[in-house]
């Protein structure tokens, strides 16, 4: 498994499809995953530390696992099959390790709230990751600037 960092959420043009961008911690590969607008908003809210008046679904799930004394240890992006990414939440409950299947977007929305690490299977990265060359660093910097200016309301 390869450790990843969340770079951010953006909207892919011209389709206006939200995308989460992850980057290898110790490498130059980026893993883009198309996600839904609700999940994009949830991830953006979690990354920005925005607290809503009432708990959103991912906030509720965080609160439930904490109330049940379940420790979410990590998110694992395990597979890419027929263009669909698969993930698992690796948790410990009562001393037992439990893996629960999840959509990557939901798992990442929870991970940013709980500040747990995200990993991807090497084969997933080999199949779906993109490499940003030094020539493309300007594009990456533009993307980072975009992320600093985008707000969750842009995904509604």
Phi, psi and omega in degrees: 000142182249128179289139181234153171245147175279119176280316178159185180244140176215176177249125179280126178261149008268002186281345185060030179272124177294149181218139173258136180244123179247151180228141174304136177294319184242045181197189183242009180273142176244140179245106176270135178229122176288137183224172178277162181296325179294316180292323177300316178297317181298318179293315179299316177301314180297319180294325182270357180070025180284129179249123180275163181299323177237148184296133171281171186306314182289329174293319178299314180297318176302312181297322180294311181297325178291319180295329179272006179059041175260132179259117172277115185272321182194164172253134179241120172269107196263334190201153170233111183230123179054041177079005181246130177276146177236147181219167175222148169264121177264117187231162174236128179224121180059033180083357181255136176279133181228130174251130181240129179296143183206156166287142179304322182297318178292318180297319179291320177300322177288318181300319181290333177284323182264355181055049177254153182288156179241134180231154173230146175297141180305320181295324177297315179294318178301324184276323192239347184284156174242150179254131178260115180282166179304325179297334183269359182302326178298320178295320178297318179296319176298320179296317179298319178297318177301315182298326180290336183261341184284148177238159179302331180295339179294345184261003182273000000 
